[in-house]
Structures are given as structure tokens and as C-alpha cells.
Amino acid sequence: MQNTATIPAPPETNFLSTSHDTKSGGASQHASSGWSDLWILLGSALYLLISLFRSPSLPVLLSGDQIFFWMDAQRLLRGERIYLDFFQFTPPGTDLIYLGAFHLFGPRLWVPNLIVLVLGSALCWVCFRIARQILPQAQAFFAASLFLVALYGKLLNATHHWFSELAVLSAVSLLMTRTSAARIVSAGALLGIATFFTQTRGPIAAVAFLLFFAWNRYRTQTSWRSCFQQVGLLIAPLLITWLALSSYFIVTLGWRELWYWQITYTLRHQVTGAHSLGLPSPLAWRNLPANIPYLLVYLSLPFAYGFSLWLAWRERSELPRPEEAPRMLLTLTGLVTALEIAQSPSWLRVYCVAAPAILLLAWVLHHTGRWQRSLRGVLWIIVLFLMFHQIRMQRRFLHSRVHTPAGTTVTFETMAEKLNWIGQHTQPGDFFFQAPWPGVYLPLQLKNPIFADSFEANDFTRPEFVTDGIRQLNQKRVEYILWPPRLEQPESPETSAQYHLGPFVDFLHEHYQRVATFPDQDEIWQLKSTAEVPTSQR
């Protein structure tokens, strides 16, 4: 008989084994958990439904970074190629989500809202599942609700950061209870999926998982061999999953093209450095009231992670507690992903990686002794106030109804005026260039005629984008351009060397004439050879 050598699987660690997990008790707990999952999904979906729709047939017109992915999906629907025919520097995962939804339902305005709803409900559910490993069920429900309202409900933005964060948090949830080989492989595959949405998120989260494996080896005194096996079980599926998802683009575009846009261009022109906090308004005393909600989220990260690490250090000589390993996995993941966005911070990026900190803050609250009940009651009042405040403010400012080719929607008064004017002077399928944020392409079913997605008065807009844009506008005889005057000069004297729009401003004034001005000072410029003398100036 031939002897065969087998490599032993790394030992499985069950972090949450308890003496009361009897057969009947386990069945009852499973049924209770199933109902809890259902309630958290229904509750989050209802809150988001009220925020995203005024009625089943009347969606709110959303904004934010997600509009770039809507536009990309429209271009993909027309057969254009990502990275070659239009600009993109993130992996194609988010573009393909919107492309698939538009294929199924058509490029209608309610489709992005539905994606925001489904994504938010999934994130809330995963946060609840994670919180259940370190908190009782009632406190876990509060932690998930706090995440939903304070973070996700503030943004309502299905951008690539949230999709990649959902994959990372799902991987965390898998390994919080057991580190079996199958779970580690599944977690690695989820990190590969995260990398297909945000190129750095999967690898950086993998670093956190590797640190956790090393910490767990130290706490449980297992062998380094089993630790290295866990590393292999995580990294191999990460790479395989990412390669499988990216294979079409690797074959059709080539490694060099993908590497340039996702790595080289991003490092050179998108990573701005940590010279500011990326708050919505400059950090000054006069802006402090408006910045307080954002600063509280910013401060939650160092407080939550610092306290958790300090507690782990203080208890390093004690026997491991059941909740210690799940808490450390959550802490390390949150800390490392926060360090990732610290190289180019903005409040949106901070919000999109703050879920671990919010869940850990709920855990800290649970350990405040006799003050716990009172504090939790106060925080529940704050969460409910924020929920109703967000809905009330939406209805106060988003009240203008607009009929567009992509469906009827409600939006800001200024945006409604733009959509009405542009809709009266264009037809679906026309070329139209919106130099600032590209928010009119989906509602009016217009086409972006140039490679760039938009123009900015900084180094994000490269000189070659400007040159190509002028050439493509000339070739396609684009009649209308939406132009903000702020782009006619650098953002500040210190950044004048990063301003590349001078040739485009000259081109605009030579070949186009201004025919309308909106209350926010955005302007419509019309090609001179087709322009009519405006009868009124808005």
C-alpha cells in the first residue's frame, strides 16, 4: 500500500462556544435570530423607501458620486468601452452593477434608488449580524440602526466605497464565530470581490485579517504553521476571485491599460495626501456648527479603535474571553481600512469605513455599567430624531417635480429649472456636455460626447483630457454645454500649476455663446453657428 502525505488543515477556532448551547436552546436561538434578521431587513428597507421615494412611482433624484457610475452604465449600454472610450479610475464592479440593473429594468430614474435601498438594507443586516457577536440582540439592533441612520442615511449614495465595504464586512461576519478552512476561503473570495469595486479595499482588509491570524495564534498558542496555512487560504481565493472577475477586461484591454488607470493614474492624480480633513466646509470656528456631525464621526474612529486595542493590551495575560476575538477582528479591520483612506481623506470616504467604529461604540456603551440604560435611551432618541430630521429636510428642499424622459422625479428647485430648460432644447440621445457633476445625462437620456466624465479646476482633469475634449466636441458638433464660471480660474493661487482648463475656456468663448444663466450661476453655452439670440436672460 502506497503511503500518501496529507497536509493537515489549520485548526478550526470556535470563538463563541458557550456552555448553554444545548440542542433545544440552539434551535430556539436560531428561530429568534431568523425573526431578528427579518425585522432588521424590513425596518431598514422601510426607512430607506420613505427616504428615496415620495410614492411608488415618484423617486427622489439622487446626487453624489454614484451619478458617475450611472453615466458609465449608460455608455456601456451604448457599446462604449470602459477606460478606452470613457474615463474611469476605479475597477468596473460598480459600473457593472448599474449596467445589469439598466439591462433588467431600463435606464429609469427609480432604478438607482432601488439599488441604494437594496445596498443599504444589506449593509444594515450585515452590521446587525456582526454586532450580534459582541452584543445582546437589543443592543445589536441599536448599533445597526445607528449605522443606518447616522452613516448610510446621511449619504444615500451607492458608490463603489459602499459595495466594497459590504464585501469586507461580510468577510468579517464569516470569521467572527469560526475560522474553519471553508470560512477563510469564502472570506478571501469576498475580499476579491471587494477589490473588484475598490482596488485597494480588498488587499488592505486582507492585511487586517493577517494581523488577526497572528494575534489569534499568540492568544491561543497554536502553531505558526497553522497560521501560515490560514494566510494561504485567504490570499489564494482573493487573487483567484479578482482575476476571474477581471479576466474579460484583462483580455480585452490588457494588463498595461488596467494598471495605468487603477494604479498609476490613481496614485499620481487622485491621491491628494492628508493635508486636510476633507470636511464639507473649511475647519474654522464660524463653520463649527455645520461640521460637528462630521467631526463626531471622525472622532469615533480613533476613540473606538484606541479603546478596544487598549483593552486587549490590558487583558493580554488573562484567559481569552468569548467576545475578544470577534471584537479584535472588527477592530483591526476598521483600523486598517481607516488608515487606507487617511492618505486622501474626505467625509464621504470616512463615513464609508466608519461602520466598525459605530458598532464598537455600541459595544463600549454596553459596558458602561449602571449608566448603560439611560445612555442607550438618550441615543435612541437621537437616532429617531436624526431619522425624522433627514426625512423632513428632504421634503423641505426636494419638492420640485420634474417630468423627464427617464421618469418623473422630485429634486431641488435649481436642478428642476436646469432639467426643464435643457429638456426643452434637446432630445433623448443628443450629445450634451455637462462640465461639472454629470447629473443630467440619466434623467434626460443625453450622451456625454467626450472621454472625460467632467471637468475640475485641479489636477484631476489632465491636459490630455482637455485636448481630447475640444477635439471630440468639434467632431460631434455638440450644440450645448453646461458650464460653471468657477472653472475659469484655479481653485486657489497655490494650485495654479494644477489648472489645465485654459485652452478649453478659450475654445468655449471662441465657438460658443452664453444663452442662459441659472440661479446657482451655472450657464448654458450654445454653439455659435446654431445659436439664436436669446430673448431673455435668466
N, C-alpha and C positions, 0 to 999 in steps of 0.2 A: 504494500500500500504506500502510495507516494505521500510524503509529508508536505503540507502547504502551510505557508506562514500567513497569518492574518494580522492586520493592523487593528488593534483594539480601538473601539470608538471612545471618544472622550467621555468621561463620566458625566452622567446627567445630574444636574443640581435642581432640586425642587426647593425653591426659596420659601414657599408659603405653606409647607406641610404643617398641619396642626393636629392636635390630639382629638379634637371634636369632629373631625371629618368622617363621620360614620356613613354607612350606606344610605340610611333614610335621611340623615341630615344633609348629605351631599345632594340627594335628589331634590329636597326642599329648597336648598340654596340655589340649585341650578334653575328651578322654576321661577324663584324670586328674581334671579338675575335676568332671566328672559323677559319678564314683565318690565323690569327696570330699563333694559335696553330699548324695549318698545316705547316706553314713555319718554325716554330722552330723545329718541328719534322723532316721535310725533310732536313733542314740545318744541324742539329746535326747528323743525320744518314749519310749524305754525307761526312762530315768531318771524322767521325769515320770509314766509309767504306774505305776512302783513307788511313787512318792510319793503318787499320787492314788487308787489302788485297792489294796485288800488282796487282791482276787481279781476276775476279770472281772465278777462280779455284786455286789461289795461295795465301793462307793465310800466315800471319806473325806468326812465332812460338812465342807465348807469354810466359811470365815468371811471377814471383811474387807469392804471397800467394795462388792465385787461383789454382796453379798446385796441391796443396794438395787435393783440392776438386775434381779435375779431377780424381786423383788416387783413391780417395774414391768411386767415382761413378763407376769406373771400377771394384772395388772389390765388390760393391753392385750388379753389373750386374752378377758377378760370384756366387752370393748367399752368400757371406760373410756378417757378421753382424757387424754393427757399434757398437763400444765400447767393443764388445766381441771378434771379430776376428781381428779387426784393431783399431788403436788408433785414437781418436778424442776427443777434449775437448769443442768444440762449439756445439750448437744444430744442428740437422740434416738438417735444412732447405736448406742450400746451397748445401749439398751433393745431396739432392733430386732434386734440380733444374737441376743439371748436369746429374743425373741419368735419369730424364724424357727426357731431350734432347737427351741423348745417346740411349734411347729406341726408340725415334722417328726417329732419323737420323743415328744412329750408332756412335761408338766412333771414329769419324773422327776429324782431326785437325781443320777444319773450324767451327766446332760446338761451341767450347768455344769462338771463335772470334765473332760468331753471337750473343752469349749471352752477351758479352761485348758491342756489338753495341746496342742491344735492351735495355739493362740496362742503358747505357749512355744516349740514346735518351729519355727514360722515366724520368730519373733524371733531364735532362735539361728541359724537358717540365714542370715537377712539379716546378722546380725553377722559370721558367717563370711565371707560374700561381701564385706562391707566390709573386713574385716581382710585378706583376700587381696590387696587393692590396695596395702597398705602393708607387708605381712609375707610371709615364706615360708609355705608351706602348713602346716607343722608348728606354727609359732608362731600362725598364724591359728586353727588348731584349738584351741590352748590358750586364746587370747583368747575365743573363742566359748564354750568350756566354763566359763571363769571367769565370764563374764556369766551363763550359765545357772544355775550353782550359787550364786554369791555374791549375785546380784540377784534373778533371777526365781524360783529355787527357794526363796529366803527368803520370798517373798510368796505365791506360788501364788494370785494374785489377778487375775482377768481383769476389771479395772476399766477405765474409759474412758481413763486415762492410758496404759495399755499399747497399746490399739488405736490411739490417735493417734500414739504413738511408733513403732509398726510402720509406719504410713504415712510418717512423716517419714524414718525410717531407709531405707525402700525408695526414697524420692526421692533420698536421699544416695547410695545404691548406684548408682542410674541415672546420676548425673552424675560419679561418681568417675573413670570412664575416658574419657568423651567428653561434650562439651557441644554435641551436634547439636541442631537445632531440634526434632526429634521427641522427643528425650530430655528437653529442657527442658519441652516441653508436657506430657509424661507426668508429669514431676516436679511440675509445677503442679497437675495433676489429683489426684495423691496428696496434696498439701498441702490441697486442697479436701476430700478425704476425711478427712484428719486434723482439719479444722475441724468436720466433722460429728460427731466424737466428743468433742473438747475445743475449745471455742470460741476459745481463744487459741493453741493449738498450731500450727495451720497458718499464721496470719499471722505469728507470731513466728519460725517457721522460715523463712518467706519473707524476713524481714529478714536472716537469716544467709546465705541464698542470694544476696541482692542484694549484701551485703558481699563475698561470694566473687566475684561477677562483677566488681565494682570492683577487687578485689585482683588478679584474673586479668588484667584489662585493663592494670593497672600492670606486672605481671610479663612479659606477652607483648607489650606495646606495641601492642595492637590499638586500633582507633578507639573513641571514646565512642559513636558511632552504633551499632556492633555491640553494645556493652554495653547500650544502651537497648533495642535490639531483644530482647535476651535477657530484660530485665526484663518487657517486654510479653508475651513468650512464656510467662513463668512466671505472671504475675499474672492474665492473662485466663482461662486454664483453671482456676486456683484459684477464682476467683469463679463461673465458669460451673458447675463441678462442685458447689460448695457450694449454689448456687441450685437446681440440678437435684435434688439430694438433699433439700433443704429445701422444695421447692415445695409438696408436699402440706400441710405444716404452715403455710406462709405463707398458702396459700389458705384452709385450714380454721380457722386460729387468728387470722391477721392479724399484720402486722409488729409492732404495738404489744405484743402478748402475748409474742411471741418475744423482742423486745428487752428487755422488763422482766425476764423470768426469766433469760435468758442473759447480760445485760449489767448492767442496773440493780441487780437483787437481788443478783447475784454480787458486784459492786463494793461494795455497801453492807454486806452481811452475811456474805459468805463469805471475803472477803479480809481477813485478820486483821492483816497487817503483819508485818515481820520482827523482832518483839520477842523471839522465842525461836527455837531451832534445830529445834523440833518433834521432839525425841527421844522415845523411848518412856517414859523416866523423866527427871526433872529432872537437869540437868547439875550434879552435885556429886561430891565425892571418893568418898562411900560408894557412888554409883551408877556409878563409872567402869568397873569390870569389865564390867557389863552393857551399857554404852554404847560400849565400844571397837569392836566390829564396825561399828556405825553411824557412829562418828566416822571410821573408816578410809575408808568410802565417801564421807563428806562431804569429807574432806581430799583424796581422789583427784581431785576436780573442779578446784580451783584449781591443784594441782600439775601435772596433765596438760595443762590448757589453758595455764597460765602458761609451762611449759617449751616447748610447741610454738610459742607466739607469740614467745617469746624467741629460739628457734632461727630462726624466719622473719625476725625483725628482724636477727639476726646475719648471715644469708646473703642479705640483700636486694640486695647488689651483685654476687652471684655469678650464674652462669647457672642457670636453673631445673632442678631435678632431677626425674626422673620421678615420684617419690613425693610431691613437695612439694605439688602442687595437691590431690590426694586427701586428704592429711593436713590441709591448711588448711580444706577444705570440712567435714571431720569436726570439726575444732577449733571453727570458727565456729558450726556447728550446735549442738554440745554447749554452748558458752559461752552463746549467746543463750537457749537453752531453760532452762539453769540460772538465768540472770537472771530468766526468766519466773516460775519457781516460788519465787524468793527473796523475792518480795513477800508470800508466805504459805507459809513452808516447813513441811514435815513430812517425817519419814523416808520415808514411802511415796512422796511426790512426788519426793524426791531420788533414791531408787532407780530410779524410772521414767524419769528423764532422764540417768542415770549411764552408760548403755551407751557413748557416745562416749569418756568418760574411761577406762573399763575397757579399751577397745580401744587407746587411746593409751598407756596404761600398759604394755600388752604390747609396743607399738612401742618405748617407752623401754627396756624390758628387752632387746629385741633389739639395742640399740646400747650395751650395757654392756661390750663387748669380751670379754676373757678370762673375766669373771665370768658371762657370759651362760648358759652351760650349767649351771653349779652353781645359779644363782638360779632358772632355769626348772625344774630338778629339784625344788628345795625348794618352789616354788609349785605344782607338780603334786601333790606330797604334800599340801599344804594344801587344794587343791581336792578331792582324793579324800577327805581327812579330813572336810571340810565336807559332802560328799555323803553319806557313810555316817552322819555325826553327825545330819544332818537326818532321814534315814530312821529311824534308831534312836530319836530323840526322839519322832517321830510315833508310832511303835509303842508307846512307853512311856506316852505320855499319852492318845493316841486309841485306846482299847481297849474302850470300852463299845459293844456292839452294840445297835441300836435298830431295831425294825420300825415303819415309818411308812407312811401312805397313798402317799407318793411313792417308796417303796422302802426296803430295808434299808440301814443305814449304820453306820459307826463314828464315835464322837465322844468328847468329854470326858465324864467321869462326871457332872459337874454338868449339862451340857447334856442328857445322856441322861435324867437324872431329870426335868428340865423337860418334855422331849418326851413322856415316858411319862405324867406327870401330866396335862398338857394334852390329850394324845391320848385319855386315859380319860374326860375330861369334855367333849369336843367331838366334832363330826362334820365330815368334809370339807365345805367350803362354808359353815361357820358364820363369823359375824363374830367377830373376836377382836382386841383391841388390845394390841400389844406396844410399850410406851412406849420402852424402849431399842432397841438394834440389832435390826432386824426379821428374826431368824433362824429363826422357827418357821413362817412362812407357807408356804414351799415344802414342807418335809418333811411338814407336817400338812394341807396343802391348805386353809388357812384364808384368810379375806379381811380385809384391813385396812379398817376401816369409815370412816376419816376421810381428809381431804385430805392431812395431813402424813404423811411416811413414818415419823417417830419424833419423840420429844421430847428436847431437850437443855436443860441449865440455863444457857444462854447466849443470845446474840442470834440464833443460827441459828434458834431457834424464836421466831417473831414473835408478838405479841399476837393478831393475827387468826387465826393457826393454832390458838391455844388456844381462842379463842371458837368458831371453826368446829368444832373437835374436840368440845367439850362439846355443841354443838347436834347433831352427827351421831351421837354416842354415845347421846344421848337419843332421837333419832328412830328409831334402829335397835335400841334396847333391847339393847345389847351386854352379854352376861352376864359375861364375864371380861376382866380387864385384868391384864397382867403389868407390874409396877411396881417400879422400884428406888428405895429410900429416898433415895439420893443426890440425886435430882431434887427433893427437897422443900426445898432451900436453894440459894443461889447457889454457883458453883464456888469463889469467894473473895470476901472483903469488897470488894475493888476492883472486882469485876464485878457488884455487886448491882443496878446500874441496868440491866443487860442480862438480868436474870432476870424472866421473864414467866409463870411457871407457877403463881403463887399462886392464881389463880382455879380452875385445874384441881385443885390439891391440895384446896381447899375442896370442890369438886364430888365428888372421889373419896371423901373422908371422909364426906360427907353421904349419898351414894347407894349406896356400895359398902362391903363389909366384907372384911377380910383373912381368907382361908381357908387359906392355905399360905405357908410361907417356906422357901426353898431354902438350901443351904449358902453360896452366894455372896451371900446376903441379898436377892436378888430375891424379890418377893412376888406372890402371886395374890390379886386382889380380885374379889369376886363381887357382882353386883347384889343389893341387899338384898331386893328383892321376890321374888327367886327363890332366895336363898341358903339353904343348910341349915347348921345349927350344925355346925361341923367336929368330927369325932370325934377327930382328932389334929392336932397342930400340928407340922409338920416342923421 
